[in-house]
Amino acid sequence: MTAATTGLRRAELCGLRRRRDIDLEQQVLRVSVSVASLRDRSLEEIPTTNRRVRTIALDDVTADALRRQIAMVEDRARLCGVALVDDPY
C-alpha cells in the first residue's frame, strides 16, 4: 500500500527506518537511503539515486495503515517476549 500511494522504489521502502524516517504525527516519510544487496557484499544502505533527501506526504489511509502495522509488530514482539531494535526497518 505504501508503495502504491507514495511511488517509492522497493529498495527505498526497505530502507525506511521507523524513528529516523517515519513521522506519523506530521504524516510524512523522509527518504534518504535505499537498501542494496550487491554481489559479494553484505546488505547495506546506499544513497538514493539522486543522493537527495525527499519528504513524501502520507494520506490518512496510508498513515493509519502504517500505525496499525507498527502496533501489530510491537504486540507480536511483546507476546513473544522479545525486544525490537531501537530503530528498526
PDB file of N, CA, C and O in Angstrom:
ATOM      1  N   MET A   1       0.822  -1.182   0.000  1.00  0.00           N
ATOM      2  CA  MET A   1       0.000   0.000   0.000  1.00  0.00           C
ATOM      3  C   MET A   1       0.872   1.253   0.000  1.00  0.00           C
ATOM      4  O   MET A   1       0.611   2.199  -0.744  1.00  0.00           O
ATOM      5  N   THR A   2       1.902   1.255   0.834  1.00  0.00           N
ATOM      6  CA  THR A   2       2.779   2.424   0.906  1.00  0.00           C
ATOM      7  C   THR A   2       3.463   2.671  -0.431  1.00  0.00           C
ATOM      8  O   THR A   2       3.616   3.820  -0.846  1.00  0.00           O
ATOM      9  N   ALA A   3       3.871   1.615  -1.101  1.00  0.00           N
ATOM     10  CA  ALA A   3       4.499   1.772  -2.415  1.00  0.00           C
ATOM     11  C   ALA A   3       3.517   2.392  -3.406  1.00  0.00           C
ATOM     12  O   ALA A   3       3.885   3.275  -4.180  1.00  0.00           O
ATOM     13  N   ALA A   4       2.284   1.934  -3.379  1.00  0.00           N
ATOM     14  CA  ALA A   4       1.287   2.423  -4.331  1.00  0.00           C
ATOM     15  C   ALA A   4       0.919   3.885  -4.078  1.00  0.00           C
ATOM     16  O   ALA A   4       0.697   4.637  -5.027  1.00  0.00           O
ATOM     17  N   THR A   5       0.855   4.289  -2.830  1.00  0.00           N
ATOM     18  CA  THR A   5       0.409   5.655  -2.526  1.00  0.00           C
ATOM     19  C   THR A   5       1.536   6.678  -2.506  1.00  0.00           C
ATOM     20  O   THR A   5       1.281   7.882  -2.550  1.00  0.00           O
ATOM     21  N   THR A   6       2.788   6.210  -2.440  1.00  0.00           N
ATOM     22  CA  THR A   6       3.913   7.156  -2.374  1.00  0.00           C
ATOM     23  C   THR A   6       4.792   7.143  -3.616  1.00  0.00           C
ATOM     24  O   THR A   6       5.481   8.124  -3.897  1.00  0.00           O
ATOM     25  N   GLY A   7       4.777   6.047  -4.360  1.00  0.00           N
ATOM     26  CA  GLY A   7       5.646   5.936  -5.527  1.00  0.00           C
ATOM     27  C   GLY A   7       7.088   5.596  -5.195  1.00  0.00           C
ATOM     28  O   GLY A   7       7.962   5.708  -6.054  1.00  0.00           O
ATOM     29  N   LEU A   8       7.354   5.179  -3.949  1.00  0.00           N
ATOM     30  CA  LEU A   8       8.727   4.818  -3.566  1.00  0.00           C
ATOM     31  C   LEU A   8       9.166   3.544  -4.261  1.00  0.00           C
ATOM     32  O   LEU A   8       8.355   2.660  -4.537  1.00  0.00           O
ATOM     33  N   ARG A   9      10.432   3.462  -4.535  1.00  0.00           N
ATOM     34  CA  ARG A   9      11.025   2.244  -5.097  1.00  0.00           C
ATOM     35  C   ARG A   9      11.134   1.204  -3.985  1.00  0.00           C
ATOM     36  O   ARG A   9      11.152   1.537  -2.800  1.00  0.00           O
ATOM     37  N   ARG A  10      11.206  -0.065  -4.394  1.00  0.00           N
ATOM     38  CA  ARG A  10      11.267  -1.159  -3.418  1.00  0.00           C
ATOM     39  C   ARG A  10      12.452  -0.995  -2.467  1.00  0.00           C
ATOM     40  O   ARG A  10      12.300  -1.163  -1.258  1.00  0.00           O
ATOM     41  N   ALA A  11      13.620  -0.672  -2.998  1.00  0.00           N
ATOM     42  CA  ALA A  11      14.811  -0.520  -2.156  1.00  0.00           C
ATOM     43  C   ALA A  11      14.675   0.664  -1.200  1.00  0.00           C
ATOM     44  O   ALA A  11      15.221   0.632  -0.098  1.00  0.00           O
ATOM     45  N   GLU A  12      13.951   1.709  -1.611  1.00  0.00           N
ATOM     46  CA  GLU A  12      13.710   2.848  -0.725  1.00  0.00           C
ATOM     47  C   GLU A  12      12.754   2.459   0.393  1.00  0.00           C
ATOM     48  O   GLU A  12      12.952   2.854   1.542  1.00  0.00           O
ATOM     49  N   LEU A  13      11.721   1.690   0.069  1.00  0.00           N
ATOM     50  CA  LEU A  13      10.795   1.211   1.097  1.00  0.00           C
ATOM     51  C   LEU A  13      11.532   0.361   2.130  1.00  0.00           C
ATOM     52  O   LEU A  13      11.312   0.488   3.335  1.00  0.00           O
ATOM     53  N   CYS A  14      12.411  -0.510   1.631  1.00  0.00           N
ATOM     54  CA  CYS A  14      13.177  -1.377   2.538  1.00  0.00           C
ATOM     55  C   CYS A  14      14.142  -0.583   3.410  1.00  0.00           C
ATOM     56  O   CYS A  14      14.510  -1.040   4.492  1.00  0.00           O
ATOM     57  N   GLY A  15      14.557   0.593   2.961  1.00  0.00           N
ATOM     58  CA  GLY A  15      15.496   1.420   3.705  1.00  0.00           C
ATOM     59  C   GLY A  15      14.861   2.339   4.730  1.00  0.00           C
ATOM     60  O   GLY A  15      15.572   3.017   5.472  1.00  0.00           O
ATOM     61  N   LEU A  16      13.528   2.376   4.788  1.00  0.00           N
ATOM     62  CA  LEU A  16      12.874   3.241   5.772  1.00  0.00           C
ATOM     63  C   LEU A  16      13.087   2.713   7.183  1.00  0.00           C
ATOM     64  O   LEU A  16      12.904   1.524   7.445  1.00  0.00           O
ATOM     65  N   ARG A  17      13.469   3.589   8.073  1.00  0.00           N
ATOM     66  CA  ARG A  17      13.586   3.245   9.495  1.00  0.00           C
ATOM     67  C   ARG A  17      12.499   3.985  10.256  1.00  0.00           C
ATOM     68  O   ARG A  17      12.182   5.140   9.972  1.00  0.00           O
ATOM     69  N   ARG A  18      11.938   3.282  11.232  1.00  0.00           N
ATOM     70  CA  ARG A  18      10.764   3.809  11.914  1.00  0.00           C
ATOM     71  C   ARG A  18      11.004   5.152  12.577  1.00  0.00           C
ATOM     72  O   ARG A  18      10.209   6.070  12.374  1.00  0.00           O
ATOM     73  N   ARG A  19      12.037   5.305  13.342  1.00  0.00           N
ATOM     74  CA  ARG A  19      12.254   6.569  14.065  1.00  0.00           C
ATOM     75  C   ARG A  19      12.906   7.637  13.175  1.00  0.00           C
ATOM     76  O   ARG A  19      12.561   8.815  13.255  1.00  0.00           O
ATOM     77  N   ARG A  20      13.827   7.220  12.347  1.00  0.00           N
ATOM     78  CA  ARG A  20      14.564   8.174  11.520  1.00  0.00           C
ATOM     79  C   ARG A  20      13.708   8.739  10.390  1.00  0.00           C
ATOM     80  O   ARG A  20      13.813   9.924  10.074  1.00  0.00           O
ATOM     81  N   ASP A  21      12.870   7.916   9.782  1.00  0.00           N
ATOM     82  CA  ASP A  21      12.240   8.294   8.518  1.00  0.00           C
ATOM     83  C   ASP A  21      10.725   8.419   8.519  1.00  0.00           C
ATOM     84  O   ASP A  21      10.159   8.997   7.591  1.00  0.00           O
ATOM     85  N   ILE A  22      10.064   7.899   9.525  1.00  0.00           N
ATOM     86  CA  ILE A  22       8.602   7.904   9.516  1.00  0.00           C
ATOM     87  C   ILE A  22       8.086   8.818  10.617  1.00  0.00           C
ATOM     88  O   ILE A  22       8.351   8.590  11.798  1.00  0.00           O
ATOM     89  N   ASP A  23       7.360   9.838  10.232  1.00  0.00           N
ATOM     90  CA  ASP A  23       6.742  10.771  11.183  1.00  0.00           C
ATOM     91  C   ASP A  23       5.237  10.697  10.981  1.00  0.00           C
ATOM     92  O   ASP A  23       4.684  11.350  10.096  1.00  0.00           O
ATOM     93  N   LEU A  24       4.586   9.899  11.807  1.00  0.00           N
ATOM     94  CA  LEU A  24       3.150   9.705  11.645  1.00  0.00           C
ATOM     95  C   LEU A  24       2.331  10.854  12.215  1.00  0.00           C
ATOM     96  O   LEU A  24       1.170  11.024  11.841  1.00  0.00           O
ATOM     97  N   GLU A  25       2.907  11.636  13.103  1.00  0.00           N
ATOM     98  CA  GLU A  25       2.187  12.827  13.586  1.00  0.00           C
ATOM     99  C   GLU A  25       2.056  13.859  12.474  1.00  0.00           C
ATOM    100  O   GLU A  25       0.995  14.456  12.293  1.00  0.00           O
ATOM    101  N   GLN A  26       3.140  14.066  11.732  1.00  0.00           N
ATOM    102  CA  GLN A  26       3.121  15.004  10.601  1.00  0.00           C
ATOM    103  C   GLN A  26       2.660  14.329   9.302  1.00  0.00           C
ATOM    104  O   GLN A  26       2.415  14.995   8.295  1.00  0.00           O
ATOM    105  N   GLN A  27       2.547  13.003   9.345  1.00  0.00           N
ATOM    106  CA  GLN A  27       2.157  12.181   8.198  1.00  0.00           C
ATOM    107  C   GLN A  27       3.082  12.382   6.996  1.00  0.00           C
ATOM    108  O   GLN A  27       2.640  12.700   5.891  1.00  0.00           O
ATOM    109  N   VAL A  28       4.389  12.186   7.249  1.00  0.00           N
ATOM    110  CA  VAL A  28       5.390  12.279   6.186  1.00  0.00           C
ATOM    111  C   VAL A  28       6.417  11.154   6.323  1.00  0.00           C
ATOM    112  O   VAL A  28       6.646  10.620   7.408  1.00  0.00           O
ATOM    113  N   LEU A  29       7.022  10.817   5.196  1.00  0.00           N
ATOM    114  CA  LEU A  29       8.164   9.906   5.151  1.00  0.00           C
ATOM    115  C   LEU A  29       9.362  10.698   4.674  1.00  0.00           C
ATOM    116  O   LEU A  29       9.239  11.575   3.819  1.00  0.00           O
ATOM    117  N   ARG A  30      10.524  10.384   5.232  1.00  0.00           N
ATOM    118  CA  ARG A  30      11.775  11.005   4.802  1.00  0.00           C
ATOM    119  C   ARG A  30      12.584   9.917   4.102  1.00  0.00           C
ATOM    120  O   ARG A  30      12.957   8.921   4.722  1.00  0.00           O
ATOM    121  N   VAL A  31      12.851  10.104   2.829  1.00  0.00           N
ATOM    122  CA  VAL A  31      13.558   9.098   2.034  1.00  0.00           C
ATOM    123  C   VAL A  31      14.977   9.591   1.783  1.00  0.00           C
ATOM    124  O   VAL A  31      15.189  10.568   1.064  1.00  0.00           O
ATOM    125  N   SER A  32      15.945   8.904   2.385  1.00  0.00           N
ATOM    126  CA  SER A  32      17.335   9.332   2.233  1.00  0.00           C
ATOM    127  C   SER A  32      18.260   8.211   1.766  1.00  0.00           C
ATOM    128  O   SER A  32      19.357   8.478   1.276  1.00  0.00           O
ATOM    129  N   VAL A  33      17.830   6.967   1.912  1.00  0.00           N
ATOM    130  CA  VAL A  33      18.671   5.825   1.525  1.00  0.00           C
ATOM    131  C   VAL A  33      17.828   4.736   0.877  1.00  0.00           C
ATOM    132  O   VAL A  33      16.602   4.709   0.978  1.00  0.00           O
ATOM    133  N   SER A  34      18.539   3.848   0.215  1.00  0.00           N
ATOM    134  CA  SER A  34      17.976   2.606  -0.299  1.00  0.00           C
ATOM    135  C   SER A  34      18.746   1.475   0.352  1.00  0.00           C
ATOM    136  O   SER A  34      19.855   1.676   0.845  1.00  0.00           O
ATOM    137  N   VAL A  35      18.166   0.294   0.356  1.00  0.00           N
ATOM    138  CA  VAL A  35      18.875  -0.882   0.846  1.00  0.00           C
ATOM    139  C   VAL A  35      19.280  -1.699  -0.369  1.00  0.00           C
ATOM    140  O   VAL A  35      18.461  -1.963  -1.249  1.00  0.00           O
ATOM    141  N   ALA A  36      20.537  -2.096  -0.415  1.00  0.00           N
ATOM    142  CA  ALA A  36      21.051  -2.847  -1.556  1.00  0.00           C
ATOM    143  C   ALA A  36      21.757  -4.106  -1.097  1.00  0.00           C
ATOM    144  O   ALA A  36      22.424  -4.133  -0.063  1.00  0.00           O
ATOM    145  N   SER A  37      21.593  -5.132  -1.887  1.00  0.00           N
ATOM    146  CA  SER A  37      22.332  -6.373  -1.680  1.00  0.00           C
ATOM    147  C   SER A  37      23.178  -6.569  -2.931  1.00  0.00           C
ATOM    148  O   SER A  37      22.712  -7.107  -3.935  1.00  0.00           O
ATOM    149  N   LEU A  38      24.410  -6.129  -2.853  1.00  0.00           N
ATOM    150  CA  LEU A  38      25.306  -6.192  -4.000  1.00  0.00           C
ATOM    151  C   LEU A  38      26.111  -7.483  -3.978  1.00  0.00           C
ATOM    152  O   LEU A  38      26.387  -8.040  -2.915  1.00  0.00           O
ATOM    153  N   ARG A  39      26.475  -7.939  -5.137  1.00  0.00           N
ATOM    154  CA  ARG A  39      27.216  -9.191  -5.266  1.00  0.00           C
ATOM    155  C   ARG A  39      28.471  -9.182  -4.393  1.00  0.00           C
ATOM    156  O   ARG A  39      29.232  -8.215  -4.404  1.00  0.00           O
ATOM    157  N   ASP A  40      28.680 -10.246  -3.647  1.00  0.00           N
ATOM    158  CA  ASP A  40      29.854 -10.442  -2.798  1.00  0.00           C
ATOM    159  C   ASP A  40      29.966  -9.416  -1.672  1.00  0.00           C
ATOM    160  O   ASP A  40      31.049  -9.219  -1.121  1.00  0.00           O
ATOM    161  N   ARG A  41      28.854  -8.762  -1.326  1.00  0.00           N
ATOM    162  CA  ARG A  41      28.857  -7.797  -0.217  1.00  0.00           C
ATOM    163  C   ARG A  41      27.602  -8.019   0.609  1.00  0.00           C
ATOM    164  O   ARG A  41      26.597  -8.528   0.115  1.00  0.00           O
ATOM    165  N   SER A  42      27.675  -7.632   1.861  1.00  0.00           N
ATOM    166  CA  SER A  42      26.508  -7.787   2.719  1.00  0.00           C
ATOM    167  C   SER A  42      25.484  -6.688   2.425  1.00  0.00           C
ATOM    168  O   SER A  42      25.779  -5.708   1.742  1.00  0.00           O
ATOM    169  N   LEU A  43      24.309  -6.871   2.945  1.00  0.00           N
ATOM    170  CA  LEU A  43      23.239  -5.886   2.798  1.00  0.00           C
ATOM    171  C   LEU A  43      23.711  -4.548   3.351  1.00  0.00           C
ATOM    172  O   LEU A  43      24.291  -4.494   4.436  1.00  0.00           O
ATOM    173  N   GLU A  44      23.467  -3.472   2.617  1.00  0.00           N
ATOM    174  CA  GLU A  44      23.929  -2.171   3.084  1.00  0.00           C
ATOM    175  C   GLU A  44      22.990  -1.065   2.619  1.00  0.00           C
ATOM    176  O   GLU A  44      22.250  -1.213   1.647  1.00  0.00           O
ATOM    177  N   GLU A  45      23.044   0.050   3.347  1.00  0.00           N
ATOM    178  CA  GLU A  45      22.311   1.246   2.958  1.00  0.00           C
ATOM    179  C   GLU A  45      23.174   2.040   1.991  1.00  0.00           C
ATOM    180  O   GLU A  45      24.371   2.227   2.215  1.00  0.00           O
ATOM    181  N   ILE A  46      22.550   2.507   0.910  1.00  0.00           N
ATOM    182  CA  ILE A  46      23.242   3.355  -0.059  1.00  0.00           C
ATOM    183  C   ILE A  46      22.392   4.602  -0.298  1.00  0.00           C
ATOM    184  O   ILE A  46      21.183   4.574  -0.065  1.00  0.00           O
ATOM    185  N   PRO A  47      22.998   5.685  -0.755  1.00  0.00           N
ATOM    186  CA  PRO A  47      22.201   6.895  -1.019  1.00  0.00           C
ATOM    187  C   PRO A  47      21.147   6.630  -2.096  1.00  0.00           C
ATOM    188  O   PRO A  47      21.296   5.725  -2.916  1.00  0.00           O
ATOM    189  N   THR A  48      20.095   7.422  -2.079  1.00  0.00           N
ATOM    190  CA  THR A  48      19.087   7.308  -3.125  1.00  0.00           C
ATOM    191  C   THR A  48      19.718   7.637  -4.473  1.00  0.00           C
ATOM    192  O   THR A  48      20.842   8.135  -4.536  1.00  0.00           O
ATOM    193  N   THR A  49      19.001   7.360  -5.533  1.00  0.00           N
ATOM    194  CA  THR A  49      19.525   7.518  -6.884  1.00  0.00           C
ATOM    195  C   THR A  49      20.125   8.901  -7.130  1.00  0.00           C
ATOM    196  O   THR A  49      21.216   9.010  -7.688  1.00  0.00           O
ATOM    197  N   ASN A  50      19.420   9.960  -6.716  1.00  0.00           N
ATOM    198  CA  ASN A  50      19.934  11.312  -6.958  1.00  0.00           C
ATOM    199  C   ASN A  50      20.648  11.908  -5.746  1.00  0.00           C
ATOM    200  O   ASN A  50      21.035  13.077  -5.755  1.00  0.00           O
ATOM    201  N   ARG A  51      20.817  11.092  -4.703  1.00  0.00           N
ATOM    202  CA  ARG A  51      21.535  11.476  -3.482  1.00  0.00           C
ATOM    203  C   ARG A  51      20.875  12.634  -2.725  1.00  0.00           C
ATOM    204  O   ARG A  51      21.542  13.360  -1.988  1.00  0.00           O
ATOM    205  N   ARG A  52      19.589  12.796  -2.909  1.00  0.00           N
ATOM    206  CA  ARG A  52      18.861  13.848  -2.202  1.00  0.00           C
ATOM    207  C   ARG A  52      17.875  13.228  -1.226  1.00  0.00           C
ATOM    208  O   ARG A  52      17.379  12.124  -1.447  1.00  0.00           O
ATOM    209  N   VAL A  53      17.597  13.941  -0.152  1.00  0.00           N
ATOM    210  CA  VAL A  53      16.578  13.521   0.800  1.00  0.00           C
ATOM    211  C   VAL A  53      15.246  14.064   0.307  1.00  0.00           C
ATOM    212  O   VAL A  53      15.118  15.252   0.011  1.00  0.00           O
ATOM    213  N   ARG A  54      14.256  13.179   0.223  1.00  0.00           N
ATOM    214  CA  ARG A  54      12.915  13.587  -0.194  1.00  0.00           C
ATOM    215  C   ARG A  54      11.954  13.436   0.969  1.00  0.00           C
ATOM    216  O   ARG A  54      12.068  12.502   1.764  1.00  0.00           O
ATOM    217  N   THR A  55      11.018  14.345   1.064  1.00  0.00           N
ATOM    218  CA  THR A  55       9.954  14.237   2.050  1.00  0.00           C
ATOM    219  C   THR A  55       8.662  13.969   1.292  1.00  0.00           C
ATOM    220  O   THR A  55       8.285  14.726   0.397  1.00  0.00           O
ATOM    221  N   ILE A  56       7.989  12.886   1.660  1.00  0.00           N
ATOM    222  CA  ILE A  56       6.780  12.446   0.977  1.00  0.00           C
ATOM    223  C   ILE A  56       5.604  12.557   1.947  1.00  0.00           C
ATOM    224  O   ILE A  56       5.661  12.027   3.057  1.00  0.00           O
ATOM    225  N   ALA A  57       4.553  13.234   1.535  1.00  0.00           N
ATOM    226  CA  ALA A  57       3.343  13.348   2.351  1.00  0.00           C
ATOM    227  C   ALA A  57       2.560  12.039   2.300  1.00  0.00           C
ATOM    228  O   ALA A  57       2.474  11.391   1.257  1.00  0.00           O
ATOM    229  N   LEU A  58       1.997  11.665   3.437  1.00  0.00           N
ATOM    230  CA  LEU A  58       1.165  10.467   3.519  1.00  0.00           C
ATOM    231  C   LEU A  58      -0.300  10.871   3.634  1.00  0.00           C
ATOM    232  O   LEU A  58      -0.641  11.793   4.374  1.00  0.00           O
ATOM    233  N   ASP A  59      -1.158  10.178   2.902  1.00  0.00           N
ATOM    234  CA  ASP A  59      -2.591  10.412   3.073  1.00  0.00           C
ATOM    235  C   ASP A  59      -3.054   9.717   4.354  1.00  0.00           C
ATOM    236  O   ASP A  59      -2.322   8.905   4.919  1.00  0.00           O
ATOM    237  N   ASP A  60      -4.241  10.028   4.802  1.00  0.00           N
ATOM    238  CA  ASP A  60      -4.758   9.486   6.064  1.00  0.00           C
ATOM    239  C   ASP A  60      -4.824   7.960   6.071  1.00  0.00           C
ATOM    240  O   ASP A  60      -4.487   7.330   7.074  1.00  0.00           O
ATOM    241  N   VAL A  61      -5.249   7.370   4.975  1.00  0.00           N
ATOM    242  CA  VAL A  61      -5.398   5.909   4.909  1.00  0.00           C
ATOM    243  C   VAL A  61      -4.045   5.220   5.032  1.00  0.00           C
ATOM    244  O   VAL A  61      -3.916   4.238   5.763  1.00  0.00           O
ATOM    245  N   THR A  62      -3.048   5.717   4.335  1.00  0.00           N
ATOM    246  CA  THR A  62      -1.706   5.119   4.397  1.00  0.00           C
ATOM    247  C   THR A  62      -1.094   5.306   5.780  1.00  0.00           C
ATOM    248  O   THR A  62      -0.504   4.374   6.326  1.00  0.00           O
ATOM    249  N   ALA A  63      -1.227   6.492   6.348  1.00  0.00           N
ATOM    250  CA  ALA A  63      -0.700   6.738   7.695  1.00  0.00           C
ATOM    251  C   ALA A  63      -1.366   5.815   8.712  1.00  0.00           C
ATOM    252  O   ALA A  63      -0.693   5.282   9.594  1.00  0.00           O
ATOM    253  N   ASP A  64      -2.674   5.623   8.602  1.00  0.00           N
ATOM    254  CA  ASP A  64      -3.372   4.717   9.518  1.00  0.00           C
ATOM    255  C   ASP A  64      -2.919   3.276   9.329  1.00  0.00           C
ATOM    256  O   ASP A  64      -2.770   2.538  10.303  1.00  0.00           O
ATOM    257  N   ALA A  65      -2.699   2.872   8.083  1.00  0.00           N
ATOM    258  CA  ALA A  65      -2.214   1.512   7.825  1.00  0.00           C
ATOM    259  C   ALA A  65      -0.833   1.301   8.441  1.00  0.00           C
ATOM    260  O   ALA A  65      -0.564   0.240   9.005  1.00  0.00           O
ATOM    261  N   LEU A  66       0.044   2.300   8.340  1.00  0.00           N
ATOM    262  CA  LEU A  66       1.373   2.199   8.953  1.00  0.00           C
ATOM    263  C   LEU A  66       1.272   2.155  10.467  1.00  0.00           C
ATOM    264  O   LEU A  66       2.000   1.399  11.110  1.00  0.00           O
ATOM    265  N   ARG A  67       0.389   2.945  11.045  1.00  0.00           N
ATOM    266  CA  ARG A  67       0.189   2.903  12.503  1.00  0.00           C
ATOM    267  C   ARG A  67      -0.250   1.508  12.952  1.00  0.00           C
ATOM    268  O   ARG A  67       0.258   0.975  13.939  1.00  0.00           O
ATOM    269  N   ARG A  68      -1.194   0.927  12.222  1.00  0.00           N
ATOM    270  CA  ARG A  68      -1.677  -0.420  12.567  1.00  0.00           C
ATOM    271  C   ARG A  68      -0.565  -1.454  12.412  1.00  0.00           C
ATOM    272  O   ARG A  68      -0.434  -2.354  13.242  1.00  0.00           O
ATOM    273  N   GLN A  69       0.233  -1.331  11.355  1.00  0.00           N
ATOM    274  CA  GLN A  69       1.335  -2.264  11.130  1.00  0.00           C
ATOM    275  C   GLN A  69       2.357  -2.187  12.267  1.00  0.00           C
ATOM    276  O   GLN A  69       2.799  -3.216  12.778  1.00  0.00           O
ATOM    277  N   ILE A  70       2.723  -0.985  12.653  1.00  0.00           N
ATOM    278  CA  ILE A  70       3.687  -0.799  13.744  1.00  0.00           C
ATOM    279  C   ILE A  70       3.126  -1.366  15.043  1.00  0.00           C
ATOM    280  O   ILE A  70       3.843  -2.045  15.778  1.00  0.00           O
ATOM    281  N   ALA A  71       1.861  -1.099  15.333  1.00  0.00           N
ATOM    282  CA  ALA A  71       1.229  -1.622  16.553  1.00  0.00           C
ATOM    283  C   ALA A  71       1.210  -3.146  16.542  1.00  0.00           C
ATOM    284  O   ALA A  71       1.455  -3.773  17.572  1.00  0.00           O
ATOM    285  N   MET A  72       0.922  -3.748  15.394  1.00  0.00           N
ATOM    286  CA  MET A  72       0.883  -5.201  15.281  1.00  0.00           C
ATOM    287  C   MET A  72       2.262  -5.800  15.545  1.00  0.00           C
ATOM    288  O   MET A  72       2.380  -6.797  16.258  1.00  0.00           O
ATOM    289  N   VAL A  73       3.299  -5.201  14.977  1.00  0.00           N
ATOM    290  CA  VAL A  73       4.668  -5.705  15.176  1.00  0.00           C
ATOM    291  C   VAL A  73       5.055  -5.591  16.650  1.00  0.00           C
ATOM    292  O   VAL A  73       5.632  -6.519  17.217  1.00  0.00           O
ATOM    293  N   GLU A  74       4.739  -4.456  17.267  1.00  0.00           N
ATOM    294  CA  GLU A  74       5.060  -4.275  18.684  1.00  0.00           C
ATOM    295  C   GLU A  74       4.301  -5.270  19.558  1.00  0.00           C
ATOM    296  O   GLU A  74       4.871  -5.809  20.507  1.00  0.00           O
ATOM    297  N   ASP A  75       3.023  -5.524  19.256  1.00  0.00           N
ATOM    298  CA  ASP A  75       2.232  -6.506  20.006  1.00  0.00           C
ATOM    299  C   ASP A  75       2.818  -7.902  19.870  1.00  0.00           C
ATOM    300  O   ASP A  75       2.926  -8.631  20.856  1.00  0.00           O
ATOM    301  N   ARG A  76       3.194  -8.274  18.658  1.00  0.00           N
ATOM    302  CA  ARG A  76       3.778  -9.609  18.452  1.00  0.00           C
ATOM    303  C   ARG A  76       5.097  -9.761  19.198  1.00  0.00           C
ATOM    304  O   ARG A  76       5.363 -10.807  19.790  1.00  0.00           O
ATOM    305  N   ALA A  77       5.916  -8.728  19.169  1.00  0.00           N
ATOM    306  CA  ALA A  77       7.189  -8.788  19.888  1.00  0.00           C
ATOM    307  C   ALA A  77       6.946  -8.934  21.386  1.00  0.00           C
ATOM    308  O   ALA A  77       7.617  -9.713  22.062  1.00  0.00           O
ATOM    309  N   ARG A  78       5.980  -8.176  21.896  1.00  0.00           N
ATOM    310  CA  ARG A  78       5.647  -8.249  23.322  1.00  0.00           C
ATOM    311  C   ARG A  78       5.142  -9.651  23.684  1.00  0.00           C
ATOM    312  O   ARG A  78       5.546 -10.201  24.708  1.00  0.00           O
ATOM    313  N   LEU A  79       4.267 -10.233  22.861  1.00  0.00           N
ATOM    314  CA  LEU A  79       3.748 -11.578  23.111  1.00  0.00           C
ATOM    315  C   LEU A  79       4.846 -12.631  23.091  1.00  0.00           C
ATOM    316  O   LEU A  79       4.787 -13.617  23.826  1.00  0.00           O
ATOM    317  N   CYS A  80       5.847 -12.414  22.246  1.00  0.00           N
ATOM    318  CA  CYS A  80       6.958 -13.367  22.143  1.00  0.00           C
ATOM    319  C   CYS A  80       8.059 -13.103  23.165  1.00  0.00           C
ATOM    320  O   CYS A  80       8.997 -13.890  23.295  1.00  0.00           O
ATOM    321  N   GLY A  81       7.938 -11.991  23.887  1.00  0.00           N
ATOM    322  CA  GLY A  81       8.939 -11.669  24.890  1.00  0.00           C
ATOM    323  C   GLY A  81      10.264 -11.220  24.308  1.00  0.00           C
ATOM    324  O   GLY A  81      11.313 -11.436  24.914  1.00  0.00           O
ATOM    325  N   VAL A  82      10.229 -10.592  23.130  1.00  0.00           N
ATOM    326  CA  VAL A  82      11.460 -10.096  22.524  1.00  0.00           C
ATOM    327  C   VAL A  82      11.404  -8.570  22.397  1.00  0.00           C
ATOM    328  O   VAL A  82      10.336  -7.975  22.252  1.00  0.00           O
ATOM    329  N   ALA A  83      12.560  -7.979  22.455  1.00  0.00           N
ATOM    330  CA  ALA A  83      12.650  -6.520  22.295  1.00  0.00           C
ATOM    331  C   ALA A  83      13.007  -6.206  20.847  1.00  0.00           C
ATOM    332  O   ALA A  83      13.845  -6.876  20.243  1.00  0.00           O
ATOM    333  N   LEU A  84      12.374  -5.198  20.309  1.00  0.00           N
ATOM    334  CA  LEU A  84      12.720  -4.742  18.977  1.00  0.00           C
ATOM    335  C   LEU A  84      13.981  -3.883  19.049  1.00  0.00           C
ATOM    336  O   LEU A  84      14.249  -3.258  20.075  1.00  0.00           O
ATOM    337  N   VAL A  85      14.744  -3.850  17.977  1.00  0.00           N
ATOM    338  CA  VAL A  85      15.902  -2.970  17.931  1.00  0.00           C
ATOM    339  C   VAL A  85      15.421  -1.535  18.021  1.00  0.00           C
ATOM    340  O   VAL A  85      14.251  -1.251  17.760  1.00  0.00           O
ATOM    341  N   ASP A  86      16.314  -0.628  18.388  1.00  0.00           N
ATOM    342  CA  ASP A  86      15.927   0.763  18.654  1.00  0.00           C
ATOM    343  C   ASP A  86      15.295   1.454  17.451  1.00  0.00           C
ATOM    344  O   ASP A  86      14.304   2.166  17.614  1.00  0.00           O
ATOM    345  N   ASP A  87      15.829   1.270  16.264  1.00  0.00           N
ATOM    346  CA  ASP A  87      15.306   1.952  15.083  1.00  0.00           C
ATOM    347  C   ASP A  87      15.173   0.938  13.937  1.00  0.00           C
ATOM    348  O   ASP A  87      15.987   0.929  13.013  1.00  0.00           O
ATOM    349  N   PRO A  88      14.148   0.089  14.003  1.00  0.00           N
ATOM    350  CA  PRO A  88      14.025  -0.992  13.026  1.00  0.00           C
ATOM    351  C   PRO A  88      13.627  -0.497  11.641  1.00  0.00           C
ATOM    352  O   PRO A  88      13.061   0.586  11.492  1.00  0.00           O
ATOM    353  N   TYR A  89      13.930  -1.303  10.637  1.00  0.00           N
ATOM    354  CA  TYR A  89      13.464  -1.036   9.272  1.00  0.00           C
ATOM    355  C   TYR A  89      11.979  -1.270   9.239  1.00  0.00           C
ATOM    356  O   TYR A  89      11.352  -1.109   8.192  1.00  0.00           O
TER     357      TYR A  89
END
